[in-house]
Each structure stands twice: as C-alpha cells, then as structure tokens.
Amino acid sequence: MYRTFYNDFFNMMFENDGWYRNSLMPSTVYVVSEERIKELEQKKKERTLKSIDTQIEELQAHRKSIEETSPAIEYKEG
C-alpha cells in the first residue's frame, strides 16, 4: 500500500551509508503511524509541486529572455 513511500524513506536513510545494509549489523525496525505516513506523503507532494512551480518560473524567464534577444522568431502553438 505504501511501498513507494517506504522505498523512498529507506533509500533516503541509507543513500550515503550503503555499507550498512550489507553488513552483519542487526536490522532496525521503524514503527510509523498511518497518520504520520499520510502527513509525510502530503509534505512530499507539496515539495514536488513547489519544485515544479519553480521550474516553470525559471523556464518562463528563460523563454522571455530568448524572445527579447530574438524578436523575429514566431512561436505557433499546436
């Protein structure tokens, strides 16, 4: 049900310490409430949307600078 979230969570936890998973150290079990999981998923979605908005703004600014330097180019949608 929350497989993607768990994969993201554990990848984030161990991305710099890949040796930990392959060692003989005992596993750690994390108990997380469903409310906390939903809250984290919501925050992740909000960060994703904010990132997309930032990228759109950067692309629009780049497009505007190109249009200003090359006014002879016409763009046709569709």
Secondary structure, DSSP 8 states (H G I E B T S, - for coil): --HHHHHHHHHHHHSS-HHHHHSSS--------HHHHHHHHHHHHHHHHHHHHHHHHHHHHHHHHHHHH-TT------
